[in-house]
Amino acid sequence: MLTECRIDLDAIRDNVANLAARAPDAALMAIVKADGYGHGMVPAAQAALDGGATWLGVAVLPEAFGLRAAGFEVPVLAWLLGPGEPVTQAIRQHIDVGVYAEWGLAEAVAAAVEAGIPARIHLKVDTGLSRGGATAADWPALVTAAAKASAEGTAEVVGIWSHFAYADAPGHPTVARQVVAFTEAVEVAERLGVHPQVRHLANSAATLTLPAAHFDLVRPGIAIYGVSPGPDVGTSAEFGLRPAMTLVGRVVLTKRVAAGEGVSYGHEYVTRAATGLALVPLGYADGIPRAAGNLGEVMLDGRRRRIAGTVCMDQVVFDVGEDRVRPGDEALFFGPGDAGEPTAQDWAQALGTIGYEIVTRIGQRVPRTYPDRTG
């Protein structure tokens, strides 16, 4: 196998158990959108449930349908819907849907009438992210309409929720303001006759660092996969989280070149002396950022080595000097760090991005494998 994305499902299970223990009075919704953050939605979902999750969360309806097709019967929330979505199918499959505005509620009600059962909805309030959710000005009208639908038996308000803008920067003043805004929005809803089963606000960072935001349900995502939400929150190791993804490529060619030779497109790297080069078949089509040229490091033949020159669509080159690297040798791009290899967070820091992007961008051309740690 030339390339491989090894997924440690035991790590996902243990990470979820860790996170659940940090929010003992709340249920846990494991976020498995974007193919389980690149780890495989179905196996990641099962590992999360094994670790104590009782809900699953995804962004879009096709992901939710995929979970139901795989046999998962736990509550599933899909929150990112547009006009004309197959909400009737979602209702028939007992999938919860996010509602941000009155038009979305109207579509859910119409779908419920067609399905013959109430729509399970989660009303989202915008508490300061200025992304999805009803503004404070629009919130009372949305809640009033939801209360009417509930009284008529066409909707069941399962949840009220929101999302943080700065939870990955603990202590930022917006965090406390959003908790207050969310609490006030719930109070408005209750005065208008809407009493949700669950209130949920906490993402990974808030689950780890902000007990005041746990409410009835927490929604960790990236932390489930052992990646820190950000450097200001803390490292994975500090929270006892284990990265679940290890990305590997194998050397397919080695060669000797003279001093002064340009390497890869644009000759952004030039050899300083006669040296050995090693070619590995992973490139930007596989999710290796093109910006990683001369920056991204891997573990190869027991040493960290930096990509030499431009990342190509399907391959990268490494300067291995005089070391005896051979075809078939393994290049460890990132993993849990056990062998001194970089972690996804190391890559993120080197490239000025976040760990989320590093793991979610690994393409489907790279096979996912699920080694049994205990076997």
C-alpha positions as CSV (number, residue, x, y, z in Angstrom):
1,M,0.0,0.0,0.0
2,L,1.6,3.2,-1.2
3,T,-0.3,5.5,1.1
4,E,-2.4,4.9,4.2
5,C,-4.5,6.8,6.7
6,R,-4.5,4.7,9.9
7,I,-7.4,5.4,12.2
8,D,-7.1,4.3,15.9
9,L,-10.7,3.7,16.9
10,D,-9.7,2.9,20.4
11,A,-8.4,6.4,20.7
12,I,-11.7,7.8,19.5
13,R,-13.6,5.7,22.0
14,D,-11.2,6.7,24.9
15,N,-11.3,10.4,23.9
16,V,-15.1,10.4,24.0
17,A,-15.1,8.7,27.5
18,N,-12.6,11.4,28.6
19,L,-14.8,14.2,27.3
20,A,-18.0,12.7,28.8
21,A,-16.3,12.6,32.2
22,R,-15.6,16.3,31.9
23,A,-19.3,17.0,31.5
24,P,-20.9,14.5,33.8
25,D,-24.2,16.2,34.1
26,A,-24.7,16.5,30.3
27,A,-25.3,14.1,27.5
28,L,-22.7,14.0,24.7
29,M,-23.3,14.5,21.0
30,A,-20.4,13.2,19.0
31,I,-19.9,15.3,15.9
32,V,-19.1,13.1,12.9
33,K,-19.6,15.5,10.0
34,A,-17.2,15.7,7.1
35,D,-16.8,11.9,7.1
36,G,-15.9,11.9,10.8
37,Y,-13.4,14.8,10.3
38,G,-11.7,12.6,7.7
39,H,-11.6,9.5,10.0
40,G,-14.6,7.7,8.4
41,M,-18.0,8.7,9.6
42,V,-19.5,5.3,10.3
43,P,-16.5,3.7,12.2
44,A,-16.0,7.0,14.1
45,A,-19.6,7.1,15.1
46,Q,-19.5,3.6,16.4
47,A,-16.4,4.2,18.4
48,A,-17.9,7.4,19.8
49,L,-21.0,5.5,20.9
50,D,-18.8,2.8,22.4
51,G,-17.1,5.6,24.4
52,G,-20.4,6.9,25.9
53,A,-21.9,9.3,23.3
54,T,-25.7,9.1,23.1
55,W,-26.2,11.5,20.2
56,L,-24.6,12.0,16.8
57,G,-24.3,15.3,15.0
58,V,-23.7,16.1,11.3
59,A,-23.9,19.2,9.1
60,V,-26.0,18.1,6.2
61,L,-28.9,15.7,5.6
62,P,-27.0,13.2,3.3
63,E,-24.6,12.6,6.2
64,A,-27.6,11.9,8.5
65,F,-29.2,9.6,6.0
66,G,-25.8,7.7,5.8
67,L,-25.9,7.2,9.6
68,R,-29.4,5.8,9.4
69,A,-28.5,3.6,6.5
70,A,-25.6,2.2,8.6
71,G,-28.1,1.2,11.2
72,F,-27.6,3.8,13.9
73,E,-30.8,4.4,15.8
74,V,-29.6,7.0,18.3
75,P,-30.8,10.7,18.0
76,V,-29.1,12.4,15.0
77,L,-29.0,16.1,14.4
78,A,-28.4,17.6,11.0
79,W,-28.2,21.4,11.3
80,L,-27.3,22.9,7.9
81,L,-30.3,22.9,5.7
82,G,-31.4,25.1,2.8
83,P,-34.7,25.6,1.0
84,G,-36.1,22.6,-0.7
85,E,-34.2,19.9,1.2
86,P,-35.7,16.4,1.7
87,V,-37.0,17.2,5.2
88,T,-39.9,14.8,4.8
89,Q,-37.4,11.9,4.4
90,A,-35.5,13.2,7.4
91,I,-38.7,13.3,9.6
92,R,-39.7,9.8,8.5
93,Q,-36.2,8.6,9.6
94,H,-36.5,10.4,12.9
95,I,-33.7,12.8,12.2
96,D,-33.6,16.0,14.1
97,V,-33.2,19.2,12.0
98,G,-31.8,22.6,12.8
99,V,-34.1,25.5,12.3
100,Y,-32.7,29.1,12.0
101,A,-35.5,31.1,10.6
102,E,-39.3,31.1,10.1
103,W,-39.0,29.8,6.5
104,G,-37.1,26.8,7.8
105,L,-39.8,26.2,10.4
106,A,-42.5,26.4,7.7
107,E,-40.7,23.8,5.6
108,A,-40.3,21.5,8.5
109,V,-44.0,21.9,9.4
110,A,-45.1,21.2,5.8
111,A,-42.8,18.1,5.8
112,A,-44.3,16.9,9.1
113,V,-47.8,17.1,7.7
114,E,-46.7,15.1,4.7
115,A,-44.8,12.6,6.9
116,G,-47.7,12.3,9.3
117,I,-45.5,12.7,12.4
118,P,-44.1,15.8,14.1
119,A,-40.8,17.3,13.0
120,R,-38.0,17.1,15.7
121,I,-36.4,20.5,15.6
122,H,-33.6,22.4,17.3
123,L,-34.0,26.1,17.2
124,K,-30.7,28.0,16.8
125,V,-30.2,31.4,18.2
126,D,-27.3,33.6,17.1
127,T,-25.5,34.7,20.3
128,G,-22.6,36.5,18.7
129,L,-21.0,34.4,15.9
130,S,-23.1,36.1,13.2
131,R,-23.4,32.9,11.3
132,G,-26.3,30.5,11.5
133,G,-29.2,31.2,13.9
134,A,-31.9,33.8,14.5
135,T,-30.8,37.2,15.8
136,A,-32.0,38.5,19.1
137,A,-34.5,40.6,17.2
138,D,-35.9,37.7,15.2
139,W,-35.8,35.1,18.0
140,P,-39.2,35.9,19.6
141,A,-41.1,35.5,16.3
142,L,-39.3,32.2,15.5
143,V,-40.0,30.9,19.0
144,T,-43.7,32.0,18.8
145,A,-44.1,30.2,15.5
146,A,-42.5,27.1,16.9
147,A,-44.8,27.2,20.0
148,K,-47.8,27.3,17.6
149,A,-46.4,24.4,15.6
150,S,-45.9,22.4,18.8
151,A,-49.4,23.1,19.9
152,E,-50.7,21.9,16.6
153,G,-48.7,18.7,16.8
154,T,-46.5,19.4,13.7
155,A,-43.2,20.1,15.5
156,E,-41.5,19.0,18.7
157,V,-38.9,21.5,19.9
158,V,-36.2,19.0,21.0
159,G,-33.4,21.6,21.4
160,I,-32.3,25.2,21.6
161,W,-28.7,25.8,20.7
162,S,-26.0,28.2,19.6
163,H,-22.3,28.2,18.8
164,F,-19.3,30.0,20.1
165,A,-17.1,32.4,18.2
166,Y,-14.1,32.4,20.5
167,A,-14.3,29.2,22.7
168,D,-10.8,28.3,21.4
169,A,-9.5,31.4,23.2
170,P,-10.5,30.8,26.8
171,G,-11.0,34.1,28.7
172,H,-12.0,36.0,25.6
173,P,-14.8,38.4,26.7
174,T,-17.2,37.2,24.0
175,V,-17.3,33.7,25.6
176,A,-19.0,34.9,28.8
177,R,-21.2,37.3,26.8
178,Q,-22.4,34.4,24.6
179,V,-23.2,32.2,27.6
180,V,-25.4,35.1,29.0
181,A,-27.0,35.7,25.6
182,F,-27.8,32.0,25.3
183,T,-29.3,31.8,28.8
184,E,-31.5,34.8,28.0
185,A,-32.6,33.3,24.7
186,V,-33.7,30.1,26.5
187,E,-35.6,32.2,29.1
188,V,-37.4,34.1,26.3
189,A,-38.4,30.8,24.7
190,E,-39.7,29.4,28.0
191,R,-41.8,32.6,28.6
192,L,-43.2,32.1,25.1
193,G,-44.2,28.5,25.9
194,V,-41.3,26.5,24.4
195,H,-39.5,24.2,26.8
196,P,-36.7,22.3,25.0
197,Q,-35.6,18.8,26.1
198,V,-31.9,19.9,25.7
199,R,-30.0,23.1,25.6
200,H,-26.6,22.9,23.9
201,L,-23.8,25.3,23.3
202,A,-20.5,23.7,24.1
203,N,-18.1,22.7,21.3
204,S,-14.8,20.9,21.9
205,A,-13.1,23.9,23.5
206,A,-16.0,24.7,25.8
207,T,-16.4,21.0,26.8
208,L,-12.8,21.0,27.9
209,T,-12.6,24.4,29.6
210,L,-16.0,25.9,30.3
211,P,-18.3,23.9,32.6
212,A,-20.8,26.8,32.7
213,A,-21.5,26.1,29.0
214,H,-22.3,22.4,29.3
215,F,-26.0,22.8,29.9
216,D,-27.9,19.5,29.0
217,L,-25.7,18.4,26.0
218,V,-22.2,19.0,24.8
219,R,-21.1,18.7,21.2
220,P,-17.4,18.0,20.9
221,G,-16.0,17.5,17.4
222,I,-12.2,17.8,16.8
223,A,-11.4,16.7,20.4
224,I,-13.1,13.4,19.8
225,Y,-10.3,12.7,17.2
226,G,-7.6,13.7,19.7
227,V,-6.7,17.0,18.1
228,S,-6.7,20.1,20.3
229,P,-9.2,22.8,19.4
230,G,-6.3,25.3,19.4
231,P,-3.0,26.2,21.1
232,D,-4.6,28.6,23.5
233,V,-6.8,25.9,24.8
234,G,-4.0,23.5,25.5
235,T,-2.3,20.5,23.9
236,S,-4.0,17.1,23.3
237,A,-1.6,15.5,25.8
238,E,-2.5,18.0,28.5
239,F,-6.1,16.9,28.3
240,G,-5.3,13.2,28.0
241,L,-6.5,13.1,24.4
242,R,-4.9,10.8,21.8
243,P,-4.7,11.7,18.1
244,A,-6.5,9.0,16.2
245,M,-5.2,9.6,12.6
246,T,-1.8,8.6,11.3
247,L,-0.9,9.5,7.8
248,V,1.7,7.4,6.0
249,G,3.3,7.3,2.6
250,R,6.0,4.9,1.2
251,V,9.1,5.9,-0.7
252,V,8.8,4.9,-4.3
253,L,12.1,6.2,-5.7
254,T,15.5,7.3,-4.5
255,K,18.2,9.0,-6.5
256,R,21.5,10.9,-6.2
257,V,21.8,14.4,-7.6
258,A,24.6,16.9,-7.7
259,A,25.0,20.1,-5.7
260,G,23.0,23.0,-7.2
261,E,20.1,21.0,-8.6
262,G,16.6,22.4,-8.4
263,V,14.0,20.2,-6.9
264,S,10.3,20.0,-7.9
265,Y,8.3,22.7,-9.7
266,G,9.8,26.2,-9.7
267,H,13.0,25.0,-8.1
268,E,11.9,26.4,-4.8
269,Y,14.5,24.1,-3.2
270,V,18.1,23.8,-4.5
271,T,20.5,21.2,-3.2
272,R,23.5,22.6,-1.3
273,A,25.7,19.5,-1.9
274,A,25.5,16.2,-3.7
275,T,22.7,14.4,-1.9
276,G,20.0,11.8,-2.0
277,L,16.4,12.5,-2.8
278,A,13.4,10.4,-1.9
279,L,10.0,10.5,-3.6
280,V,6.7,9.8,-1.8
281,P,3.4,9.6,-3.6
282,L,1.3,12.0,-1.5
283,G,0.4,15.5,-2.8
284,Y,-2.1,18.2,-2.7
285,A,-4.7,16.1,-4.4
286,D,-4.5,13.8,-1.3
287,G,-4.7,16.7,1.1
288,I,-1.1,17.7,1.7
289,P,-1.3,21.5,1.6
290,R,0.6,23.0,-1.3
291,A,1.8,25.6,1.1
292,A,3.7,22.9,2.9
293,G,6.6,23.1,0.5
294,N,9.9,23.7,2.4
295,L,7.8,23.7,5.7
296,G,6.0,20.4,6.3
297,E,8.0,17.7,8.1
298,V,7.7,13.9,8.2
299,M,9.5,11.1,10.1
300,L,11.6,9.1,7.6
301,D,14.3,6.6,8.5
302,G,14.2,7.7,12.1
303,R,14.6,11.4,11.4
304,R,12.4,14.4,10.8
305,R,12.8,15.7,7.3
306,R,11.3,18.7,5.7
307,I,9.6,18.6,2.3
308,A,12.1,19.8,-0.4
309,G,10.4,22.3,-2.7
310,T,6.9,22.5,-4.1
311,V,4.2,20.0,-3.1
312,C,3.0,18.5,-6.4
313,M,-0.5,17.1,-7.1
314,D,0.5,13.5,-6.4
315,Q,3.9,13.5,-4.8
316,V,6.5,15.2,-2.6
317,V,10.3,15.0,-2.5
318,F,12.7,14.9,0.5
319,D,16.4,15.6,0.7
320,V,17.8,12.6,2.7
321,G,21.4,13.5,2.4
322,E,23.7,10.5,2.8
323,D,21.2,8.4,4.7
324,R,20.3,5.0,3.3
325,V,16.7,5.5,2.5
326,R,15.2,2.9,0.2
327,P,12.0,2.4,-1.8
328,G,9.4,0.9,0.5
329,D,10.5,2.9,3.5
330,E,7.7,4.5,5.4
331,A,7.3,8.3,5.7
332,L,5.2,9.2,8.7
333,F,3.6,12.6,7.9
334,F,1.7,12.9,11.2
335,G,0.4,10.8,14.0
336,P,0.1,10.7,17.8
337,G,3.8,11.6,18.1
338,D,4.8,8.3,19.7
339,A,7.8,7.8,17.4
340,G,8.8,11.4,17.3
341,E,6.8,12.1,14.2
342,P,4.9,15.4,13.8
343,T,1.3,15.6,14.9
344,A,-1.5,17.2,13.0
345,Q,-1.2,20.2,15.4
346,D,2.5,20.5,14.5
347,W,1.5,20.7,10.8
348,A,-1.1,23.3,11.6
349,Q,1.3,25.4,13.5
350,A,3.9,25.2,10.7
351,L,1.4,26.3,8.1
352,G,-0.5,28.9,10.2
353,T,-3.8,27.0,10.2
354,I,-5.8,24.8,12.5
355,G,-5.6,21.0,13.2
356,Y,-9.2,20.7,11.9
357,E,-8.0,21.5,8.4
358,I,-5.1,19.1,8.4
359,V,-7.1,16.0,9.2
360,T,-10.3,16.8,7.3
361,R,-8.5,17.5,4.0
362,I,-7.0,14.1,3.6
363,G,-8.6,12.8,0.4
364,Q,-10.4,9.6,-0.3
365,R,-7.6,8.4,-2.6
366,V,-5.8,7.6,0.6
367,P,-7.2,4.4,2.0
368,R,-8.5,4.4,5.6
369,T,-7.4,1.4,7.6
370,Y,-8.5,0.6,11.1
371,P,-5.8,-1.4,12.9
372,D,-6.8,-3.3,16.0
373,R,-4.6,-1.9,18.8
374,T,-5.5,-4.7,21.1
375,G,-5.1,-7.5,18.5
